[in-house]
Amino acid sequence: MRQKLNLITLGTDNFQKALDFYEKGLGWKKSEKSMDGLALFDLGGIILAFCTQETNLPTMLY
């Protein structure tokens, strides 16, 4: 079976600083599916997600 990576999730202590880095520093556009405490960036087949340490991802993503 072929393995495929399509979601990378990173937790951060400083959500706003991380968001500023990706949006302002790298010029990436946040996905419309992003929500409070969770930012999603579509990288053309791979989704980079980052969230606060307190975000409960299983309930947010499913």
N, C-alpha and C positions, 0 to 999 in steps of 0.2 A: 504494500500500500504506500502510495506517495504521501509524504508528510508536507504540510504547508503551514507556514506561519502567517497569520493575518491580523493578530492583535498583540500589541506590546503595551503593558500597563505599568506605569511608574507612580509610586506614592511620593509626595513631597511635603515637607514641613512648611514651605512658603509658597502656597498656590499662586498668589498674585505675581510674585517674582518669576516663577516658572512660566506663567501665562504671558507676561511681558516679554520674556526672552524669546519664546517661540513666535509670538505675533509681531512684536516690534523689532527684535533682533534679527530673526531669520525671515520675517515677512510671510510666515505661514498663516493661512486662513483657518480659523476654528470652524468646525462642522456645525451646522444648524441643529444637530442632534445633541450638542453639548448642553450641559445643565449646571446648576449651582454645585460647585465642588467637583465637577468632572468636565475636563476639556478633551475633545476628540479632534484629531487631525488626520485627514485622509491623505495618505502618502502614495496613492496610486496602487492599491491592492493590499497595503498594510495600513492598519489604523494604529496611530500612536495615541494612547490615552494617558492622561495623568490626573491625579486626584489628590485631595487632602488625605492625610493619614486617617481621619475620622470617617471618610466616606465609606458607606456600606455597599461595595460594588455588586455583590451577588443580587441584591434586591433591585438595584438600579438597572442592571443590564439584562435581567431575565423577566 
